[in-house]
Amino acid sequence: MPSPVGHALAGLMVGLAMRPVTLGTLPLGTLGTVRTLGTLACAAVLPDIDFLWGRHNMETHSLGAAAIAGLGVLAWTRGRNPRLALAVTLAWASHVLFDWLGSDDTAPLGVMALWPVSSAFYFADAYVFEAISRRYWLPNFLTHNAWAVAKELLILGPPLLALTAFRSRARRRCRHPGTASRPRA
């Protein structure tokens, strides 16, 4: 299961991918502001709140919970920001995806991805992400978790940087349409 760092990076990628390319500054609350990107990073980490009541990888780690989070945002904004609601849903769902792709060393293995339709646990056996150890008493606790976070940065950093560069280039083209390369005659 990825660390909060990996999950937050996924939320940022969702925000950057869904950010509209517009002229001028974006009004507060639209996709693309630092505040909104922070909200999406938090939405991608929030399913781990279930640690508080001892049901990790259960209901909050599901597509049903992602839909509920999106509907909550839609209600909060009184239907004025469906794009943000969709982004929160996707950021939350990225947590489910990443935990499904990660290694797990605590039973039950996997995530309850299809709750409330099914309470079965799903596990990809892909081991893309390392399991974050919560066994602080073990001698390799710090080194293992440092390696796990470094691996997340190595996996997620390049796509995040590429997406940031792509979105930045698109905004520059939108701001200065005459600077785009013209076809030769």
C-alpha atoms as a printed R data frame, in Angstrom:
    type eleno elety resid chain resno       x      y       z
1   ATOM     1    CA   MET     A     1   0.000  0.000   0.000
2   ATOM     2    CA   PRO     A     2   1.472  3.372  -0.944
3   ATOM     3    CA   SER     A     3   2.338  6.070   1.554
4   ATOM     4    CA   PRO     A     4   0.392  9.318   1.916
5   ATOM     5    CA   VAL     A     5   3.071 10.866  -0.334
6   ATOM     6    CA   GLY     A     6   2.192  8.546  -3.222
7   ATOM     7    CA   HIS     A     7  -1.530  9.068  -2.733
8   ATOM     8    CA   ALA     A     8  -1.135 12.861  -2.590
9   ATOM     9    CA   LEU     A     9   0.865 12.817  -5.843
10  ATOM    10    CA   ALA     A    10  -2.006 10.931  -7.472
11  ATOM    11    CA   GLY     A    11  -4.457 13.610  -6.293
12  ATOM    12    CA   LEU     A    12  -2.218 16.308  -7.779
13  ATOM    13    CA   MET     A    13  -2.096 14.433 -11.086
14  ATOM    14    CA   VAL     A    14  -5.893 14.257 -11.181
15  ATOM    15    CA   GLY     A    15  -6.100 18.001 -10.542
16  ATOM    16    CA   LEU     A    16  -3.547 18.833 -13.226
17  ATOM    17    CA   ALA     A    17  -5.168 16.498 -15.744
18  ATOM    18    CA   MET     A    18  -8.605 18.029 -15.201
19  ATOM    19    CA   ARG     A    19  -7.427 21.624 -14.989
20  ATOM    20    CA   PRO     A    20  -9.032 23.755 -17.687
21  ATOM    21    CA   VAL     A    21  -6.752 25.712 -19.996
22  ATOM    22    CA   THR     A    22  -8.079 29.260 -19.735
23  ATOM    23    CA   LEU     A    23  -7.033 32.824 -20.331
24  ATOM    24    CA   GLY     A    24  -6.280 35.020 -17.357
25  ATOM    25    CA   THR     A    25  -6.435 33.943 -13.753
26  ATOM    26    CA   LEU     A    26  -8.702 31.246 -12.477
27  ATOM    27    CA   PRO     A    27 -11.339 32.237  -9.929
28  ATOM    28    CA   LEU     A    28 -10.902 30.748  -6.468
29  ATOM    29    CA   GLY     A    29 -12.448 27.335  -6.164
30  ATOM    30    CA   THR     A    30 -11.950 26.286  -9.770
31  ATOM    31    CA   LEU     A    31  -9.653 23.467 -10.730
32  ATOM    32    CA   GLY     A    32  -6.098 24.644 -10.933
33  ATOM    33    CA   THR     A    33  -5.732 26.844  -7.897
34  ATOM    34    CA   VAL     A    34  -3.246 25.794  -5.252
35  ATOM    35    CA   ARG     A    35  -6.114 25.474  -2.788
36  ATOM    36    CA   THR     A    36  -8.007 23.113  -5.064
37  ATOM    37    CA   LEU     A    37  -4.926 21.048  -5.876
38  ATOM    38    CA   GLY     A    38  -4.388 20.721  -2.120
39  ATOM    39    CA   THR     A    39  -8.000 19.628  -1.716
40  ATOM    40    CA   LEU     A    40  -7.513 16.924  -4.347
41  ATOM    41    CA   ALA     A    41  -4.278 15.753  -2.725
42  ATOM    42    CA   CYS     A    42  -6.190 15.473   0.566
43  ATOM    43    CA   ALA     A    43  -9.070 13.630  -1.144
44  ATOM    44    CA   ALA     A    44  -6.580 11.086  -2.466
45  ATOM    45    CA   VAL     A    45  -5.169 10.518   1.038
46  ATOM    46    CA   LEU     A    46  -8.467 10.654   2.960
47  ATOM    47    CA   PRO     A    47  -9.537  7.005   2.537
48  ATOM    48    CA   ASP     A    48  -6.859  6.143   5.107
49  ATOM    49    CA   ILE     A    49  -8.963  7.894   7.746
50  ATOM    50    CA   ASP     A    50 -10.351  4.414   8.399
51  ATOM    51    CA   PHE     A    51  -7.255  3.739  10.518
52  ATOM    52    CA   LEU     A    52  -9.051  5.746  13.208
53  ATOM    53    CA   TRP     A    53 -11.773  3.144  13.630
54  ATOM    54    CA   GLY     A    54  -9.747  0.024  12.772
55  ATOM    55    CA   ARG     A    55 -11.337 -0.884   9.419
56  ATOM    56    CA   HIS     A    56  -8.435 -0.162   7.086
57  ATOM    57    CA   ASN     A    57  -8.935 -1.129   3.425
58  ATOM    58    CA   MET     A    58 -12.646 -1.598   3.907
59  ATOM    59    CA   GLU     A    59 -15.532  0.751   3.065
60  ATOM    60    CA   THR     A    60 -13.498  3.931   2.586
61  ATOM    61    CA   HIS     A    61 -11.256  2.091   0.115
62  ATOM    62    CA   SER     A    62 -14.016  1.614  -2.441
63  ATOM    63    CA   LEU     A    63 -15.459  3.135  -5.560
64  ATOM    64    CA   GLY     A    64 -18.703  3.564  -3.620
65  ATOM    65    CA   ALA     A    65 -16.942  5.795  -1.092
66  ATOM    66    CA   ALA     A    66 -15.336  7.727  -3.982
67  ATOM    67    CA   ALA     A    67 -18.800  8.361  -5.446
68  ATOM    68    CA   ILE     A    68 -20.108  9.433  -2.027
69  ATOM    69    CA   ALA     A    69 -17.187 11.886  -1.685
70  ATOM    70    CA   GLY     A    70 -17.969 13.357  -5.113
71  ATOM    71    CA   LEU     A    71 -21.664 13.663  -4.274
72  ATOM    72    CA   GLY     A    72 -20.687 15.358  -1.012
73  ATOM    73    CA   VAL     A    73 -18.675 17.962  -2.930
74  ATOM    74    CA   LEU     A    74 -21.549 18.418  -5.367
75  ATOM    75    CA   ALA     A    75 -23.914 19.039  -2.440
76  ATOM    76    CA   TRP     A    76 -21.381 21.329  -0.710
77  ATOM    77    CA   THR     A    77 -21.045 23.482  -3.843
78  ATOM    78    CA   ARG     A    78 -24.831 23.296  -4.404
79  ATOM    79    CA   GLY     A    79 -24.243 21.817  -7.848
80  ATOM    80    CA   ARG     A    80 -22.167 24.781  -9.057
81  ATOM    81    CA   ASN     A    81 -18.914 22.851  -9.473
82  ATOM    82    CA   PRO     A    82 -19.530 19.414 -10.990
83  ATOM    83    CA   ARG     A    83 -15.984 19.368 -12.378
84  ATOM    84    CA   LEU     A    84 -14.565 19.643  -8.852
85  ATOM    85    CA   ALA     A    85 -16.940 16.889  -7.676
86  ATOM    86    CA   LEU     A    86 -15.693 14.636 -10.476
87  ATOM    87    CA   ALA     A    87 -12.077 15.488  -9.648
88  ATOM    88    CA   VAL     A    88 -12.602 14.603  -5.963
89  ATOM    89    CA   THR     A    89 -14.233 11.325  -7.026
90  ATOM    90    CA   LEU     A    90 -11.277 10.484  -9.277
91  ATOM    91    CA   ALA     A    91  -8.697 11.523  -6.663
92  ATOM    92    CA   TRP     A    92 -10.417  9.298  -4.067
93  ATOM    93    CA   ALA     A    93 -10.641  6.453  -6.612
94  ATOM    94    CA   SER     A    94  -6.899  6.794  -7.291
95  ATOM    95    CA   HIS     A    95  -6.326  5.715  -3.683
96  ATOM    96    CA   VAL     A    96  -8.359  2.576  -4.306
97  ATOM    97    CA   LEU     A    97  -6.410  1.873  -7.507
98  ATOM    98    CA   PHE     A    98  -2.993  2.433  -5.926
99  ATOM    99    CA   ASP     A    99  -3.780  0.273  -2.895
100 ATOM   100    CA   TRP     A   100  -5.055 -2.443  -5.236
101 ATOM   101    CA   LEU     A   101  -1.732 -2.263  -7.130
102 ATOM   102    CA   GLY     A   102   0.407 -2.181  -3.996
103 ATOM   103    CA   SER     A   103   1.800 -4.955  -1.901
104 ATOM   104    CA   ASP     A   104  -0.055 -5.758   1.278
105 ATOM   105    CA   ASP     A   105   1.226 -7.602   4.311
106 ATOM   106    CA   THR     A   106  -1.739 -7.290   6.656
107 ATOM   107    CA   ALA     A   107  -4.826 -9.505   6.450
108 ATOM   108    CA   PRO     A   108  -7.291 -9.189   4.867
109 ATOM   109    CA   LEU     A   109  -5.212 -8.619   1.728
110 ATOM   110    CA   GLY     A   110  -6.445 -6.046  -0.778
111 ATOM   111    CA   VAL     A   111  -9.205 -3.479  -0.757
112 ATOM   112    CA   MET     A   112 -12.997 -3.667  -0.567
113 ATOM   113    CA   ALA     A   113 -13.078 -1.920  -3.963
114 ATOM   114    CA   LEU     A   114 -16.690 -2.597  -4.960
115 ATOM   115    CA   TRP     A   115 -18.435 -1.731  -1.690
116 ATOM   116    CA   PRO     A   116 -21.464 -1.368  -1.246
117 ATOM   117    CA   VAL     A   117 -22.172 -3.807  -4.093
118 ATOM   118    CA   SER     A   118 -19.722 -6.375  -2.722
119 ATOM   119    CA   SER     A   119 -17.738 -6.742   0.474
120 ATOM   120    CA   ALA     A   120 -15.105 -8.919  -1.217
121 ATOM   121    CA   PHE     A   121 -11.460 -7.864  -1.099
122 ATOM   122    CA   TYR     A   122  -9.527 -7.354  -4.335
123 ATOM   123    CA   PHE     A   123  -5.761 -7.563  -4.672
124 ATOM   124    CA   ALA     A   124  -3.848 -7.240  -7.953
125 ATOM   125    CA   ASP     A   125  -0.676 -9.129  -6.973
126 ATOM   126    CA   ALA     A   126   1.105 -6.479  -9.055
127 ATOM   127    CA   TYR     A   127   3.354 -5.147  -6.282
128 ATOM   128    CA   VAL     A   128   3.860 -1.794  -8.032
129 ATOM   129    CA   PHE     A   129   4.040 -0.022  -4.678
130 ATOM   130    CA   GLU     A   130   5.723 -1.250  -1.513
131 ATOM   131    CA   ALA     A   131   3.697 -1.864   1.632
132 ATOM   132    CA   ILE     A   132   4.272  0.920   4.141
133 ATOM   133    CA   SER     A   133   5.254 -0.666   7.418
134 ATOM   134    CA   ARG     A   134   3.486  0.405  10.589
135 ATOM   135    CA   ARG     A   135   5.711 -1.846  12.705
136 ATOM   136    CA   TYR     A   136   7.881  0.910  14.148
137 ATOM   137    CA   TRP     A   137   9.681 -1.490  16.474
138 ATOM   138    CA   LEU     A   138  11.355 -3.386  13.634
139 ATOM   139    CA   PRO     A   139  14.986 -2.460  12.891
140 ATOM   140    CA   ASN     A   140  14.353 -1.817   9.191
141 ATOM   141    CA   PHE     A   141  11.230  0.324   9.750
142 ATOM   142    CA   LEU     A   142  12.807  3.621   8.652
143 ATOM   143    CA   THR     A   143  14.911  2.248   5.806
144 ATOM   144    CA   HIS     A   144  12.041  0.196   4.366
145 ATOM   145    CA   ASN     A   145   9.584  3.105   4.467
146 ATOM   146    CA   ALA     A   146  12.182  5.523   3.060
147 ATOM   147    CA   TRP     A   147  12.755  3.120   0.164
148 ATOM   148    CA   ALA     A   148   8.993  2.751  -0.361
149 ATOM   149    CA   VAL     A   149   8.525  6.535  -0.578
150 ATOM   150    CA   ALA     A   150  11.565  6.904  -2.847
151 ATOM   151    CA   LYS     A   151  10.114  4.232  -5.152
152 ATOM   152    CA   GLU     A   152   6.787  6.120  -5.258
153 ATOM   153    CA   LEU     A   153   8.619  9.304  -6.191
154 ATOM   154    CA   LEU     A   154  10.536  7.450  -8.910
155 ATOM   155    CA   ILE     A   155   7.316  5.961 -10.317
156 ATOM   156    CA   LEU     A   156   4.990  8.957  -9.949
157 ATOM   157    CA   GLY     A   157   7.417 11.882 -10.218
158 ATOM   158    CA   PRO     A   158   8.140 11.681 -13.965
159 ATOM   159    CA   PRO     A   159   4.465 11.497 -15.030
160 ATOM   160    CA   LEU     A   160   3.640 14.350 -12.638
161 ATOM   161    CA   LEU     A   161   6.456 16.495 -14.050
162 ATOM   162    CA   ALA     A   162   5.436 15.639 -17.634
163 ATOM   163    CA   LEU     A   163   1.820 16.533 -16.910
164 ATOM   164    CA   THR     A   164   2.892 19.800 -15.268
165 ATOM   165    CA   ALA     A   165   5.051 20.709 -18.278
166 ATOM   166    CA   PHE     A   166   2.289 19.780 -20.734
167 ATOM   167    CA   ARG     A   167  -0.313 21.852 -18.880
168 ATOM   168    CA   SER     A   168   2.093 24.795 -18.575
169 ATOM   169    CA   ARG     A   169   2.831 24.699 -22.301
170 ATOM   170    CA   ALA     A   170  -0.896 24.531 -23.095
171 ATOM   171    CA   ARG     A   171  -1.601 27.572 -20.896
172 ATOM   172    CA   ARG     A   172   1.187 29.551 -22.603
173 ATOM   173    CA   ARG     A   173  -0.259 28.702 -26.007
174 ATOM   174    CA   CYS     A   174  -3.703 29.775 -24.841
175 ATOM   175    CA   ARG     A   175  -2.335 33.041 -23.449
176 ATOM   176    CA   HIS     A   176  -0.263 33.835 -26.555
177 ATOM   177    CA   PRO     A   177  -1.992 32.172 -29.506
178 ATOM   178    CA   GLY     A   178   0.181 33.916 -32.104
179 ATOM   179    CA   THR     A   179   3.348 32.229 -30.849
180 ATOM   180    CA   ALA     A   180   2.283 28.727 -31.803
181 ATOM   181    CA   SER     A   181   4.146 27.264 -34.743
182 ATOM   182    CA   ARG     A   182   2.380 27.864 -38.039
183 ATOM   183    CA   PRO     A   183   2.321 25.370 -40.905
184 ATOM   184    CA   ARG     A   184   4.738 26.152 -43.703
185 ATOM   185    CA   ALA     A   185   3.389 27.098 -47.121
